[in-house]
Amino acid sequence: MKVSLFMAVALLATGMAATTVAAADDESAAIQARLTGYLEAFNDGDAGAVSGFWAEDAVSVNEETGERTIGRDALLEDFKTFFSDSPGARITGDVNHIRLVRPEVAIVEGQVTLFLPDVEPTPSAYTAVMVKESGKWVLESSSERPLPTPASPTAALEDLGWLVGEWSEESDSVSVSTTFRWSPSNAFLIRSYNAEYADGEVFEGTQVIGWNPREKRFQTWNFNSDGSFGEGVVSRSGDEWLLKTTQVESDGVLSASTLVVKRVDDDTLTVQKIGQSEDGIMLPASDPITLRRAADANAEGAEQ
């Protein structure tokens, strides 16, 4: 069969992305734990364990081929065939959007990449419905579709080109400035940032954003003035960009978070940090801040 990436809905293993309707912390954690288990079962090649994460009457649809698989038993047979034919198969990816429709129903959207030995990685986007049965979240339905592949890293980064320039925000507690610029040959975006707090503390850093052609996704690396460093992945959800990062703090603590960046218009964006944790302990989300593009100094001089 043409492998259907319904099996890759487990991408919350890389961390919770964003919600449009706030889910209770315990439900979010339960969904994440189930999908993490799904990912582990798939990468172990365990067809029985993977099919156990699906509802008895589950439906999987491949939008490219029109292939439809109905029922847990049918899925089990598909998984058995796939793992037998494709030893060493693995999946990675991101969740772009999660919405708790009701306490027992959630809709998940994202993208995944399937890796097979000696085969070009296959990226796909998916939409899945999860339901809560007997206290556990299971997959009720999933559909997937192919993702276009950019011709080059520069072409991929064009979607983020609107960020180039200077941005700033000031409040009673902190003054933030951020500058995005192209690297030589436009192969990367480089972000420099500075935060000056009311108590006199200054925090600076540099972030590099690039396109990973193997995993077909944006990737980031950041280095900060206090000695902390980290990496992350970037994905798009409508008019929002989601940056999921893990970071080693200067004291050795491992932290994780998701930044939700929303383009309000060409000169305005909002940023909010959600899903924060330190050494596995969840922290509250930050309040959103608004950054505005700094006026062009040359244009201001021409007007005077």
C-alpha angles and dihedrals in degrees: 000000000000100000112251115215091218081107090065099064085108094091095119082087085089091056140280114297116191144318130213091195111039112245122207112263093242093053092046090051091047092052091047093049092050094049091046088055090049092054092049092049092050094048088049089055092236105154094182094052093046094051089050089069090063128083116251092250096036121152127209121190130190103205093196096057101021089235111157126192117193127195136015092264092055091047090051091056091048091051092048091052094045096049091045092051096038112040113182095028114156137177136211134171150110143280110229100181139012125183127184102215093179132350088269101036129065133175117212127191129183147109135270139192123216118210121201125175112269092358129110109257113262117220121198139170120227142189118203136182116213124193132190114241123177090345096310132101114236136175112261097175142350137184128188139192135187122266122224116246117228115236093233142354089262091054091049092051092053087086087065096041092103088073094067110115139048124310131184144178132185132194137158091271106037145013114212128191127179131182126193120195138164121255119231109293089015091262093133141023114230120204123195118190138185131186123188115192128206091247090060098258115141124201122188136174150158128232128191119204120196143157118257103212093190097055094029096231143099116269132192139200123192136189124190137202093244092059097260119133139177150155137230149167130249127214136170129239111179108295092347130087118207120208113191113190142176118201140185107223122217090259093051097258114142112228134182134190145156122232116206110205116188124191105220094175138325092290103032134063135165127217128197130173115219136166092036120175139168118204088342096309112124119234129197120267118259124244113263117257127205121227122195128199112255115243115260106261092212092051091050091051092051092053095052 
